[in-house]
Amino acid sequence: MADLYLKALESERRSLWATARLKGLPKDSPERIRIATIDADIAAHKAKTKTPAK
């Protein structure tokens, strides 16, 4: 089954990253900060889904 939350996060990250690269935004811009936040959310979500349910 598709994980829609993960797909939405990854899609938003790709969009923000493309904008940041195109505009040459610095690391402290709001878009780049949001990318870092999304990366943390993705990692936390993947870690949560890897643990088997009892």
All heavy atoms as atom14 arrays in JSON, in Angstrom:
{
  "sequence": "MADLYLKALESERRSLWATARLKGLPKDSPERIRIATIDADIAAHKAKTKTPAK",
  "atom14_mask": [
    [1, 1, 1, 1, 1, 1, 1, 1, 0, 0, 0, 0, 0, 0],
    [1, 1, 1, 1, 1, 0, 0, 0, 0, 0, 0, 0, 0, 0],
    [1, 1, 1, 1, 1, 1, 1, 1, 0, 0, 0, 0, 0, 0],
    [1, 1, 1, 1, 1, 1, 1, 1, 0, 0, 0, 0, 0, 0],
    [1, 1, 1, 1, 1, 1, 1, 1, 1, 1, 1, 1, 0, 0],
    [1, 1, 1, 1, 1, 1, 1, 1, 0, 0, 0, 0, 0, 0],
    [1, 1, 1, 1, 1, 1, 1, 1, 1, 0, 0, 0, 0, 0],
    [1, 1, 1, 1, 1, 0, 0, 0, 0, 0, 0, 0, 0, 0],
    [1, 1, 1, 1, 1, 1, 1, 1, 0, 0, 0, 0, 0, 0],
    [1, 1, 1, 1, 1, 1, 1, 1, 1, 0, 0, 0, 0, 0],
    [1, 1, 1, 1, 1, 1, 0, 0, 0, 0, 0, 0, 0, 0],
    [1, 1, 1, 1, 1, 1, 1, 1, 1, 0, 0, 0, 0, 0],
    [1, 1, 1, 1, 1, 1, 1, 1, 1, 1, 1, 0, 0, 0],
    [1, 1, 1, 1, 1, 1, 1, 1, 1, 1, 1, 0, 0, 0],
    [1, 1, 1, 1, 1, 1, 0, 0, 0, 0, 0, 0, 0, 0],
    [1, 1, 1, 1, 1, 1, 1, 1, 0, 0, 0, 0, 0, 0],
    [1, 1, 1, 1, 1, 1, 1, 1, 1, 1, 1, 1, 1, 1],
    [1, 1, 1, 1, 1, 0, 0, 0, 0, 0, 0, 0, 0, 0],
    [1, 1, 1, 1, 1, 1, 1, 0, 0, 0, 0, 0, 0, 0],
    [1, 1, 1, 1, 1, 0, 0, 0, 0, 0, 0, 0, 0, 0],
    [1, 1, 1, 1, 1, 1, 1, 1, 1, 1, 1, 0, 0, 0],
    [1, 1, 1, 1, 1, 1, 1, 1, 0, 0, 0, 0, 0, 0],
    [1, 1, 1, 1, 1, 1, 1, 1, 1, 0, 0, 0, 0, 0],
    [1, 1, 1, 1, 0, 0, 0, 0, 0, 0, 0, 0, 0, 0],
    [1, 1, 1, 1, 1, 1, 1, 1, 0, 0, 0, 0, 0, 0],
    [1, 1, 1, 1, 1, 1, 1, 0, 0, 0, 0, 0, 0, 0],
    [1, 1, 1, 1, 1, 1, 1, 1, 1, 0, 0, 0, 0, 0],
    [1, 1, 1, 1, 1, 1, 1, 1, 0, 0, 0, 0, 0, 0],
    [1, 1, 1, 1, 1, 1, 0, 0, 0, 0, 0, 0, 0, 0],
    [1, 1, 1, 1, 1, 1, 1, 0, 0, 0, 0, 0, 0, 0],
    [1, 1, 1, 1, 1, 1, 1, 1, 1, 0, 0, 0, 0, 0],
    [1, 1, 1, 1, 1, 1, 1, 1, 1, 1, 1, 0, 0, 0],
    [1, 1, 1, 1, 1, 1, 1, 1, 0, 0, 0, 0, 0, 0],
    [1, 1, 1, 1, 1, 1, 1, 1, 1, 1, 1, 0, 0, 0],
    [1, 1, 1, 1, 1, 1, 1, 1, 0, 0, 0, 0, 0, 0],
    [1, 1, 1, 1, 1, 0, 0, 0, 0, 0, 0, 0, 0, 0],
    [1, 1, 1, 1, 1, 1, 1, 0, 0, 0, 0, 0, 0, 0],
    [1, 1, 1, 1, 1, 1, 1, 1, 0, 0, 0, 0, 0, 0],
    [1, 1, 1, 1, 1, 1, 1, 1, 0, 0, 0, 0, 0, 0],
    [1, 1, 1, 1, 1, 0, 0, 0, 0, 0, 0, 0, 0, 0],
    [1, 1, 1, 1, 1, 1, 1, 1, 0, 0, 0, 0, 0, 0],
    [1, 1, 1, 1, 1, 1, 1, 1, 0, 0, 0, 0, 0, 0],
    [1, 1, 1, 1, 1, 0, 0, 0, 0, 0, 0, 0, 0, 0],
    [1, 1, 1, 1, 1, 0, 0, 0, 0, 0, 0, 0, 0, 0],
    [1, 1, 1, 1, 1, 1, 1, 1, 1, 1, 0, 0, 0, 0],
    [1, 1, 1, 1, 1, 1, 1, 1, 1, 0, 0, 0, 0, 0],
    [1, 1, 1, 1, 1, 0, 0, 0, 0, 0, 0, 0, 0, 0],
    [1, 1, 1, 1, 1, 1, 1, 1, 1, 0, 0, 0, 0, 0],
    [1, 1, 1, 1, 1, 1, 1, 0, 0, 0, 0, 0, 0, 0],
    [1, 1, 1, 1, 1, 1, 1, 1, 1, 0, 0, 0, 0, 0],
    [1, 1, 1, 1, 1, 1, 1, 0, 0, 0, 0, 0, 0, 0],
    [1, 1, 1, 1, 1, 1, 1, 0, 0, 0, 0, 0, 0, 0],
    [1, 1, 1, 1, 1, 0, 0, 0, 0, 0, 0, 0, 0, 0],
    [1, 1, 1, 1, 1, 1, 1, 1, 1, 0, 0, 0, 0, 0]
  ],
  "atom14_positions": [
    [[0.83, -1.17, 0.0], [0.0, 0.0, 0.0], [0.88, 1.25, 0.0], [1.92, 1.29, 0.65], [-0.9, -0.01, 1.24], [-1.92, 1.08, 1.22], [-3.21, 0.77, 2.42], [-2.79, 2.0, 3.62], [0.0, 0.0, 0.0], [0.0, 0.0, 0.0], [0.0, 0.0, 0.0], [0.0, 0.0, 0.0], [0.0, 0.0, 0.0], [0.0, 0.0, 0.0]],
    [[0.48, 2.24, -0.73], [1.26, 3.47, -0.84], [1.17, 4.28, 0.44], [0.12, 4.4, 1.04], [0.76, 4.29, -2.01], [0.0, 0.0, 0.0], [0.0, 0.0, 0.0], [0.0, 0.0, 0.0], [0.0, 0.0, 0.0], [0.0, 0.0, 0.0], [0.0, 0.0, 0.0], [0.0, 0.0, 0.0], [0.0, 0.0, 0.0], [0.0, 0.0, 0.0]],
    [[2.29, 4.84, 0.82], [2.34, 5.7, 2.0], [2.18, 7.14, 1.51], [3.14, 7.78, 1.07], [3.67, 5.5, 2.72], [3.7, 6.19, 4.06], [2.82, 7.02, 4.33], [4.62, 5.9, 4.84], [0.0, 0.0, 0.0], [0.0, 0.0, 0.0], [0.0, 0.0, 0.0], [0.0, 0.0, 0.0], [0.0, 0.0, 0.0], [0.0, 0.0, 0.0]],
    [[0.95, 7.64, 1.58], [0.65, 8.96, 1.02], [1.33, 10.09, 1.77], [1.71, 11.1, 1.17], [-0.86, 9.16, 0.97], [-1.62, 8.16, 0.09], [-3.1, 8.45, 0.15], [-1.12, 8.2, -1.33], [0.0, 0.0, 0.0], [0.0, 0.0, 0.0], [0.0, 0.0, 0.0], [0.0, 0.0, 0.0], [0.0, 0.0, 0.0], [0.0, 0.0, 0.0]],
    [[1.5, 9.94, 3.08], [2.17, 10.97, 3.87], [3.62, 11.11, 3.42], [4.11, 12.22, 3.19], [2.1, 10.6, 5.36], [2.85, 11.56, 6.25], [2.38, 12.86, 6.46], [4.02, 11.19, 6.89], [3.06, 13.75, 7.26], [4.7, 12.07, 7.71], [4.22, 13.35, 7.89], [4.9, 14.23, 8.69], [0.0, 0.0, 0.0], [0.0, 0.0, 0.0]],
    [[4.29, 9.98, 3.24], [5.69, 9.99, 2.81], [5.81, 10.57, 1.41], [6.7, 11.37, 1.13], [6.27, 8.58, 2.88], [7.74, 8.44, 2.58], [8.57, 9.25, 3.56], [8.15, 6.98, 2.63], [0.0, 0.0, 0.0], [0.0, 0.0, 0.0], [0.0, 0.0, 0.0], [0.0, 0.0, 0.0], [0.0, 0.0, 0.0], [0.0, 0.0, 0.0]],
    [[4.9, 10.18, 0.52], [4.93, 10.7, -0.84], [4.72, 12.21, -0.86], [5.36, 12.93, -1.63], [3.87, 10.02, -1.7], [4.26, 8.63, -2.11], [3.27, 8.07, -3.1], [3.76, 6.72, -3.56], [3.31, 6.41, -4.89], [0.0, 0.0, 0.0], [0.0, 0.0, 0.0], [0.0, 0.0, 0.0], [0.0, 0.0, 0.0], [0.0, 0.0, 0.0]],
    [[3.83, 12.71, -0.02], [3.56, 14.15, 0.04], [4.8, 14.9, 0.54], [5.15, 15.96, 0.0], [2.37, 14.44, 0.94], [0.0, 0.0, 0.0], [0.0, 0.0, 0.0], [0.0, 0.0, 0.0], [0.0, 0.0, 0.0], [0.0, 0.0, 0.0], [0.0, 0.0, 0.0], [0.0, 0.0, 0.0], [0.0, 0.0, 0.0], [0.0, 0.0, 0.0]],
    [[5.45, 14.36, 1.56], [6.67, 15.0, 2.08], [7.76, 15.03, 1.02], [8.43, 16.05, 0.81], [7.18, 14.26, 3.32], [6.44, 14.49, 4.63], [7.02, 13.59, 5.72], [6.52, 15.94, 5.04], [0.0, 0.0, 0.0], [0.0, 0.0, 0.0], [0.0, 0.0, 0.0], [0.0, 0.0, 0.0], [0.0, 0.0, 0.0], [0.0, 0.0, 0.0]],
    [[7.96, 13.91, 0.34], [9.01, 13.83, -0.67], [8.71, 14.75, -1.85], [9.61, 15.38, -2.4], [9.19, 12.39, -1.14], [9.82, 11.52, -0.08], [9.84, 10.05, -0.43], [9.08, 9.63, -1.34], [10.63, 9.32, 0.2], [0.0, 0.0, 0.0], [0.0, 0.0, 0.0], [0.0, 0.0, 0.0], [0.0, 0.0, 0.0], [0.0, 0.0, 0.0]],
    [[7.45, 14.87, -2.21], [7.06, 15.76, -3.3], [7.32, 17.22, -2.93], [7.86, 17.99, -3.74], [5.58, 15.56, -3.62], [5.16, 16.48, -4.59], [0.0, 0.0, 0.0], [0.0, 0.0, 0.0], [0.0, 0.0, 0.0], [0.0, 0.0, 0.0], [0.0, 0.0, 0.0], [0.0, 0.0, 0.0], [0.0, 0.0, 0.0], [0.0, 0.0, 0.0]],
    [[6.94, 17.6, -1.72], [7.19, 18.97, -1.27], [8.68, 19.26, -1.21], [9.13, 20.33, -1.6], [6.57, 19.2, 0.11], [6.74, 20.62, 0.61], [6.2, 20.85, 2.0], [5.63, 19.93, 2.61], [6.35, 21.99, 2.5], [0.0, 0.0, 0.0], [0.0, 0.0, 0.0], [0.0, 0.0, 0.0], [0.0, 0.0, 0.0], [0.0, 0.0, 0.0]],
    [[9.46, 18.27, -0.76], [10.91, 18.45, -0.68], [11.51, 18.65, -2.07], [12.35, 19.52, -2.28], [11.56, 17.25, -0.01], [13.04, 17.45, 0.21], [13.73, 16.19, 0.65], [15.11, 16.45, 0.96], [16.07, 16.66, 0.06], [15.78, 16.66, -1.22], [17.31, 16.88, 0.42], [0.0, 0.0, 0.0], [0.0, 0.0, 0.0], [0.0, 0.0, 0.0]],
    [[11.09, 17.84, -3.04], [11.61, 17.98, -4.4], [11.27, 19.36, -4.98], [12.11, 19.99, -5.63], [11.05, 16.89, -5.31], [11.76, 15.57, -5.18], [11.36, 14.6, -6.28], [9.93, 14.34, -6.32], [9.3, 13.39, -5.63], [9.99, 12.6, -4.84], [8.01, 13.23, -5.75], [0.0, 0.0, 0.0], [0.0, 0.0, 0.0], [0.0, 0.0, 0.0]],
    [[10.07, 19.81, -4.73], [9.64, 21.11, -5.23], [10.46, 22.24, -4.61], [10.94, 23.15, -5.31], [8.16, 21.31, -4.94], [7.74, 22.59, -5.31], [0.0, 0.0, 0.0], [0.0, 0.0, 0.0], [0.0, 0.0, 0.0], [0.0, 0.0, 0.0], [0.0, 0.0, 0.0], [0.0, 0.0, 0.0], [0.0, 0.0, 0.0], [0.0, 0.0, 0.0]],
    [[10.63, 22.19, -3.29], [11.41, 23.22, -2.61], [12.87, 23.18, -3.05], [13.51, 24.23, -3.22], [11.32, 23.04, -1.1], [10.02, 23.47, -0.45], [9.98, 23.02, 1.0], [9.85, 24.97, -0.53], [0.0, 0.0, 0.0], [0.0, 0.0, 0.0], [0.0, 0.0, 0.0], [0.0, 0.0, 0.0], [0.0, 0.0, 0.0], [0.0, 0.0, 0.0]],
    [[13.41, 21.98, -3.22], [14.81, 21.85, -3.6], [15.02, 22.42, -5.0], [16.01, 23.11, -5.26], [15.24, 20.39, -3.54], [16.69, 20.23, -3.82], [17.24, 19.58, -4.88], [17.8, 20.73, -3.06], [18.61, 19.64, -4.82], [18.98, 20.36, -3.71], [17.89, 21.47, -1.9], [20.23, 20.69, -3.24], [19.15, 21.79, -1.43], [20.3, 21.4, -2.08]],
    [[14.1, 22.16, -5.92], [14.21, 22.71, -7.27], [14.18, 24.23, -7.24], [14.97, 24.89, -7.92], [13.08, 22.17, -8.15], [0.0, 0.0, 0.0], [0.0, 0.0, 0.0], [0.0, 0.0, 0.0], [0.0, 0.0, 0.0], [0.0, 0.0, 0.0], [0.0, 0.0, 0.0], [0.0, 0.0, 0.0], [0.0, 0.0, 0.0], [0.0, 0.0, 0.0]],
    [[13.3, 24.8, -6.43], [13.22, 26.25, -6.3], [14.51, 26.81, -5.72], [15.05, 27.81, -6.2], [12.03, 26.64, -5.4], [10.84, 26.14, -5.97], [11.92, 28.14, -5.23], [0.0, 0.0, 0.0], [0.0, 0.0, 0.0], [0.0, 0.0, 0.0], [0.0, 0.0, 0.0], [0.0, 0.0, 0.0], [0.0, 0.0, 0.0], [0.0, 0.0, 0.0]],
    [[15.0, 26.16, -4.69], [16.23, 26.63, -4.04], [17.42, 26.57, -4.99], [18.24, 27.49, -5.03], [16.51, 25.81, -2.78], [0.0, 0.0, 0.0], [0.0, 0.0, 0.0], [0.0, 0.0, 0.0], [0.0, 0.0, 0.0], [0.0, 0.0, 0.0], [0.0, 0.0, 0.0], [0.0, 0.0, 0.0], [0.0, 0.0, 0.0], [0.0, 0.0, 0.0]],
    [[17.51, 25.5, -5.76], [18.62, 25.37, -6.71], [18.5, 26.39, -7.83], [19.49, 26.99, -8.25], [18.64, 23.96, -7.31], [19.03, 22.85, -6.37], [20.51, 22.91, -6.02], [21.34, 22.86, -7.21], [22.07, 21.84, -7.59], [22.09, 20.75, -6.88], [22.81, 21.9, -8.67], [0.0, 0.0, 0.0], [0.0, 0.0, 0.0], [0.0, 0.0, 0.0]],
    [[17.29, 26.58, -8.35], [17.07, 27.5, -9.45], [17.4, 28.93, -9.05], [18.04, 29.67, -9.81], [15.62, 27.41, -9.91], [15.24, 28.25, -11.13], [15.99, 27.75, -12.36], [13.75, 28.16, -11.38], [0.0, 0.0, 0.0], [0.0, 0.0, 0.0], [0.0, 0.0, 0.0], [0.0, 0.0, 0.0], [0.0, 0.0, 0.0], [0.0, 0.0, 0.0]],
    [[17.0, 29.31, -7.86], [17.23, 30.68, -7.38], [18.58, 30.86, -6.69], [18.97, 31.98, -6.39], [16.11, 31.09, -6.42], [14.76, 31.19, -7.09], [13.7, 31.6, -6.08], [12.35, 31.73, -6.72], [11.31, 32.1, -5.74], [0.0, 0.0, 0.0], [0.0, 0.0, 0.0], [0.0, 0.0, 0.0], [0.0, 0.0, 0.0], [0.0, 0.0, 0.0]],
    [[19.26, 29.76, -6.4], [20.55, 29.86, -5.71], [20.41, 30.38, -4.29], [21.19, 31.23, -3.84], [0.0, 0.0, 0.0], [0.0, 0.0, 0.0], [0.0, 0.0, 0.0], [0.0, 0.0, 0.0], [0.0, 0.0, 0.0], [0.0, 0.0, 0.0], [0.0, 0.0, 0.0], [0.0, 0.0, 0.0], [0.0, 0.0, 0.0], [0.0, 0.0, 0.0]],
    [[19.41, 29.87, -3.57], [19.13, 30.36, -2.23], [20.19, 29.92, -1.22], [20.69, 28.8, -1.29], [17.76, 29.87, -1.77], [16.57, 30.33, -2.61], [15.29, 29.67, -2.12], [16.43, 31.83, -2.56], [0.0, 0.0, 0.0], [0.0, 0.0, 0.0], [0.0, 0.0, 0.0], [0.0, 0.0, 0.0], [0.0, 0.0, 0.0], [0.0, 0.0, 0.0]],
    [[20.52, 30.79, -0.26], [21.5, 30.41, 0.77], [20.9, 29.41, 1.76], [19.69, 29.21, 1.82], [21.8, 31.75, 1.47], [20.59, 32.58, 1.23], [20.05, 32.16, -0.11], [0.0, 0.0, 0.0], [0.0, 0.0, 0.0], [0.0, 0.0, 0.0], [0.0, 0.0, 0.0], [0.0, 0.0, 0.0], [0.0, 0.0, 0.0], [0.0, 0.0, 0.0]],
    [[21.77, 28.81, 2.56], [21.34, 27.76, 3.49], [20.4, 28.27, 4.57], [19.64, 27.5, 5.14], [22.56, 27.1, 4.14], [23.32, 26.24, 3.2], [24.43, 25.49, 3.91], [25.16, 24.6, 2.93], [26.14, 23.76, 3.58], [0.0, 0.0, 0.0], [0.0, 0.0, 0.0], [0.0, 0.0, 0.0], [0.0, 0.0, 0.0], [0.0, 0.0, 0.0]],
    [[20.44, 29.54, 4.87], [19.58, 30.06, 5.94], [18.26, 30.64, 5.42], [17.53, 31.28, 6.16], [20.33, 31.1, 6.77], [20.77, 32.3, 5.93], [20.76, 32.21, 4.69], [21.13, 33.33, 6.53], [0.0, 0.0, 0.0], [0.0, 0.0, 0.0], [0.0, 0.0, 0.0], [0.0, 0.0, 0.0], [0.0, 0.0, 0.0], [0.0, 0.0, 0.0]],
    [[17.92, 30.37, 4.17], [16.65, 30.84, 3.63], [15.51, 29.97, 4.16], [15.72, 28.82, 4.54], [16.67, 30.8, 2.1], [16.71, 29.47, 1.66], [0.0, 0.0, 0.0], [0.0, 0.0, 0.0], [0.0, 0.0, 0.0], [0.0, 0.0, 0.0], [0.0, 0.0, 0.0], [0.0, 0.0, 0.0], [0.0, 0.0, 0.0], [0.0, 0.0, 0.0]],
    [[14.29, 30.49, 4.2], [13.15, 29.71, 4.72], [12.92, 28.41, 3.96], [12.57, 27.39, 4.56], [11.96, 30.66, 4.55], [12.54, 32.02, 4.49], [13.9, 31.87, 3.88], [0.0, 0.0, 0.0], [0.0, 0.0, 0.0], [0.0, 0.0, 0.0], [0.0, 0.0, 0.0], [0.0, 0.0, 0.0], [0.0, 0.0, 0.0], [0.0, 0.0, 0.0]],
    [[13.15, 28.43, 2.65], [12.95, 27.22, 1.86], [13.94, 26.14, 2.26], [13.57, 24.97, 2.4], [13.08, 27.52, 0.35], [11.94, 28.33, -0.21], [12.15, 29.83, -0.07], [13.1, 30.27, 0.61], [11.32, 30.57, -0.64], [0.0, 0.0, 0.0], [0.0, 0.0, 0.0], [0.0, 0.0, 0.0], [0.0, 0.0, 0.0], [0.0, 0.0, 0.0]],
    [[15.21, 26.51, 2.42], [16.23, 25.53, 2.79], [16.01, 25.02, 4.21], [16.27, 23.85, 4.51], [17.63, 26.14, 2.65], [18.02, 26.53, 1.23], [18.45, 25.38, 0.36], [19.58, 24.66, 0.82], [20.85, 24.86, 0.43], [21.13, 25.78, -0.46], [21.82, 24.14, 0.92], [0.0, 0.0, 0.0], [0.0, 0.0, 0.0], [0.0, 0.0, 0.0]],
    [[15.54, 25.88, 5.1], [15.23, 25.46, 6.47], [14.08, 24.46, 6.44], [14.1, 23.44, 7.15], [14.93, 26.68, 7.36], [16.19, 27.51, 7.53], [14.37, 26.24, 8.71], [15.97, 28.85, 8.19], [0.0, 0.0, 0.0], [0.0, 0.0, 0.0], [0.0, 0.0, 0.0], [0.0, 0.0, 0.0], [0.0, 0.0, 0.0], [0.0, 0.0, 0.0]],
    [[13.07, 24.71, 5.61], [11.93, 23.79, 5.48], [12.4, 22.45, 4.91], [11.91, 21.41, 5.33], [10.85, 24.42, 4.59], [9.68, 23.53, 4.32], [8.84, 23.29, 5.56], [7.73, 22.41, 5.23], [7.27, 21.44, 6.01], [7.78, 21.25, 7.2], [6.29, 20.68, 5.61], [0.0, 0.0, 0.0], [0.0, 0.0, 0.0], [0.0, 0.0, 0.0]],
    [[13.35, 22.46, 3.98], [13.89, 21.21, 3.43], [14.53, 20.39, 4.54], [14.32, 19.18, 4.63], [14.9, 21.5, 2.3], [14.17, 22.05, 1.08], [15.68, 20.24, 1.93], [15.09, 22.61, 0.01], [0.0, 0.0, 0.0], [0.0, 0.0, 0.0], [0.0, 0.0, 0.0], [0.0, 0.0, 0.0], [0.0, 0.0, 0.0], [0.0, 0.0, 0.0]],
    [[15.29, 21.04, 5.41], [15.92, 20.34, 6.53], [14.87, 19.75, 7.47], [15.01, 18.63, 7.96], [16.85, 21.27, 7.28], [0.0, 0.0, 0.0], [0.0, 0.0, 0.0], [0.0, 0.0, 0.0], [0.0, 0.0, 0.0], [0.0, 0.0, 0.0], [0.0, 0.0, 0.0], [0.0, 0.0, 0.0], [0.0, 0.0, 0.0], [0.0, 0.0, 0.0]],
    [[13.79, 20.49, 7.69], [12.7, 20.01, 8.54], [12.02, 18.8, 7.91], [11.73, 17.82, 8.59], [11.67, 21.14, 8.77], [12.34, 22.26, 9.32], [10.58, 20.69, 9.71], [0.0, 0.0, 0.0], [0.0, 0.0, 0.0], [0.0, 0.0, 0.0], [0.0, 0.0, 0.0], [0.0, 0.0, 0.0], [0.0, 0.0, 0.0], [0.0, 0.0, 0.0]],
    [[11.79, 18.88, 6.62], [11.16, 17.76, 5.91], [12.06, 16.53, 5.96], [11.59, 15.41, 6.14], [10.83, 18.15, 4.45], [9.71, 19.18, 4.43], [10.44, 16.93, 3.63], [9.44, 19.77, 3.05], [0.0, 0.0, 0.0], [0.0, 0.0, 0.0], [0.0, 0.0, 0.0], [0.0, 0.0, 0.0], [0.0, 0.0, 0.0], [0.0, 0.0, 0.0]],
    [[13.38, 16.72, 5.79], [14.31, 15.59, 5.88], [14.19, 14.89, 7.24], [14.19, 13.67, 7.31], [15.75, 16.06, 5.67], [16.04, 16.4, 4.21], [15.28, 15.96, 3.32], [17.04, 17.1, 3.97], [0.0, 0.0, 0.0], [0.0, 0.0, 0.0], [0.0, 0.0, 0.0], [0.0, 0.0, 0.0], [0.0, 0.0, 0.0], [0.0, 0.0, 0.0]],
    [[14.09, 15.68, 8.3], [13.95, 15.11, 9.64], [12.61, 14.38, 9.77], [12.55, 13.28, 10.36], [14.06, 16.2, 10.7], [0.0, 0.0, 0.0], [0.0, 0.0, 0.0], [0.0, 0.0, 0.0], [0.0, 0.0, 0.0], [0.0, 0.0, 0.0], [0.0, 0.0, 0.0], [0.0, 0.0, 0.0], [0.0, 0.0, 0.0], [0.0, 0.0, 0.0]],
    [[11.55, 14.96, 9.22], [10.23, 14.31, 9.26], [10.23, 12.99, 8.49], [9.66, 12.0, 8.94], [9.15, 15.23, 8.69], [8.87, 16.43, 9.56], [9.29, 16.43, 10.75], [8.23, 17.38, 9.06], [0.0, 0.0, 0.0], [0.0, 0.0, 0.0], [0.0, 0.0, 0.0], [0.0, 0.0, 0.0], [0.0, 0.0, 0.0], [0.0, 0.0, 0.0]],
    [[10.88, 12.97, 7.34], [10.96, 11.75, 6.53], [11.73, 10.67, 7.29], [11.31, 9.52, 7.35], [11.61, 12.04, 5.16], [10.64, 12.84, 4.29], [12.0, 10.74, 4.46], [11.25, 13.34, 2.98], [0.0, 0.0, 0.0], [0.0, 0.0, 0.0], [0.0, 0.0, 0.0], [0.0, 0.0, 0.0], [0.0, 0.0, 0.0], [0.0, 0.0, 0.0]],
    [[12.86, 11.04, 7.88], [13.66, 10.08, 8.63], [12.88, 9.52, 9.81], [12.91, 8.31, 10.07], [14.95, 10.73, 9.11], [0.0, 0.0, 0.0], [0.0, 0.0, 0.0], [0.0, 0.0, 0.0], [0.0, 0.0, 0.0], [0.0, 0.0, 0.0], [0.0, 0.0, 0.0], [0.0, 0.0, 0.0], [0.0, 0.0, 0.0], [0.0, 0.0, 0.0]],
    [[12.16, 10.38, 10.52], [11.37, 9.93, 11.66], [10.25, 9.01, 11.22], [9.97, 7.99, 11.86], [10.81, 11.12, 12.43], [0.0, 0.0, 0.0], [0.0, 0.0, 0.0], [0.0, 0.0, 0.0], [0.0, 0.0, 0.0], [0.0, 0.0, 0.0], [0.0, 0.0, 0.0], [0.0, 0.0, 0.0], [0.0, 0.0, 0.0], [0.0, 0.0, 0.0]],
    [[9.61, 9.34, 10.12], [8.51, 8.52, 9.61], [9.01, 7.15, 9.16], [8.39, 6.13, 9.46], [7.81, 9.23, 8.46], [6.61, 8.5, 7.95], [5.45, 8.44, 8.66], [6.41, 7.79, 6.81], [4.57, 7.73, 7.98], [5.13, 7.32, 6.86], [0.0, 0.0, 0.0], [0.0, 0.0, 0.0], [0.0, 0.0, 0.0], [0.0, 0.0, 0.0]],
    [[10.15, 7.13, 8.47], [10.71, 5.84, 8.02], [11.14, 4.98, 9.2], [10.97, 3.78, 9.19], [11.88, 6.08, 7.06], [11.43, 6.51, 5.68], [12.61, 6.65, 4.73], [12.13, 7.03, 3.35], [13.25, 7.15, 2.41], [0.0, 0.0, 0.0], [0.0, 0.0, 0.0], [0.0, 0.0, 0.0], [0.0, 0.0, 0.0], [0.0, 0.0, 0.0]],
    [[11.69, 5.62, 10.24], [12.11, 4.87, 11.43], [10.9, 4.3, 12.14], [10.93, 3.19, 12.65], [12.89, 5.77, 12.36], [0.0, 0.0, 0.0], [0.0, 0.0, 0.0], [0.0, 0.0, 0.0], [0.0, 0.0, 0.0], [0.0, 0.0, 0.0], [0.0, 0.0, 0.0], [0.0, 0.0, 0.0], [0.0, 0.0, 0.0], [0.0, 0.0, 0.0]],
    [[9.82, 5.06, 12.17], [8.59, 4.61, 12.84], [7.96, 3.44, 12.09], [7.45, 2.52, 12.69], [7.61, 5.77, 12.93], [6.34, 5.43, 13.7], [5.47, 6.65, 13.93], [4.86, 7.11, 12.63], [3.85, 8.14, 12.81], [0.0, 0.0, 0.0], [0.0, 0.0, 0.0], [0.0, 0.0, 0.0], [0.0, 0.0, 0.0], [0.0, 0.0, 0.0]],
    [[8.0, 3.48, 10.77], [7.37, 2.43, 9.98], [8.22, 1.17, 9.93], [7.7, 0.1, 9.65], [7.05, 2.9, 8.55], [8.26, 3.32, 7.93], [6.04, 3.99, 8.55], [0.0, 0.0, 0.0], [0.0, 0.0, 0.0], [0.0, 0.0, 0.0], [0.0, 0.0, 0.0], [0.0, 0.0, 0.0], [0.0, 0.0, 0.0], [0.0, 0.0, 0.0]],
    [[9.52, 1.25, 10.22], [10.38, 0.08, 10.21], [10.17, -0.81, 11.43], [10.41, -2.01, 11.37], [11.85, 0.48, 10.13], [12.29, 0.85, 8.75], [13.77, 1.07, 8.72], [14.21, 1.45, 7.33], [15.66, 1.63, 7.23], [0.0, 0.0, 0.0], [0.0, 0.0, 0.0], [0.0, 0.0, 0.0], [0.0, 0.0, 0.0], [0.0, 0.0, 0.0]],
    [[9.75, -0.23, 12.54], [9.55, -1.04, 13.74], [8.3, -1.89, 13.56], [7.23, -1.4, 13.2], [9.38, -0.15, 14.99], [8.3, 0.76, 14.78], [10.64, 0.64, 15.28], [0.0, 0.0, 0.0], [0.0, 0.0, 0.0], [0.0, 0.0, 0.0], [0.0, 0.0, 0.0], [0.0, 0.0, 0.0], [0.0, 0.0, 0.0], [0.0, 0.0, 0.0]],
    [[8.41, -3.19, 13.8], [7.27, -4.08, 13.59], [6.19, -3.86, 14.65], [6.49, -3.62, 15.81], [7.87, -5.47, 13.7], [9.11, -5.3, 14.49], [9.61, -3.9, 14.22], [0.0, 0.0, 0.0], [0.0, 0.0, 0.0], [0.0, 0.0, 0.0], [0.0, 0.0, 0.0], [0.0, 0.0, 0.0], [0.0, 0.0, 0.0], [0.0, 0.0, 0.0]],
    [[4.97, -3.95, 14.24], [3.84, -3.82, 15.16], [3.66, -5.12, 15.92], [3.82, -6.19, 15.38], [2.57, -3.46, 14.4], [0.0, 0.0, 0.0], [0.0, 0.0, 0.0], [0.0, 0.0, 0.0], [0.0, 0.0, 0.0], [0.0, 0.0, 0.0], [0.0, 0.0, 0.0], [0.0, 0.0, 0.0], [0.0, 0.0, 0.0], [0.0, 0.0, 0.0]],
    [[3.32, -5.0, 17.2], [3.15, -6.21, 18.02], [1.71, -6.53, 18.2], [0.83, -5.78, 18.26], [3.81, -6.03, 19.38], [5.31, -5.98, 19.27], [5.94, -5.89, 20.64], [7.45, -5.86, 20.5], [8.09, -5.8, 21.76], [0.0, 0.0, 0.0], [0.0, 0.0, 0.0], [0.0, 0.0, 0.0], [0.0, 0.0, 0.0], [0.0, 0.0, 0.0]]
  ]
}
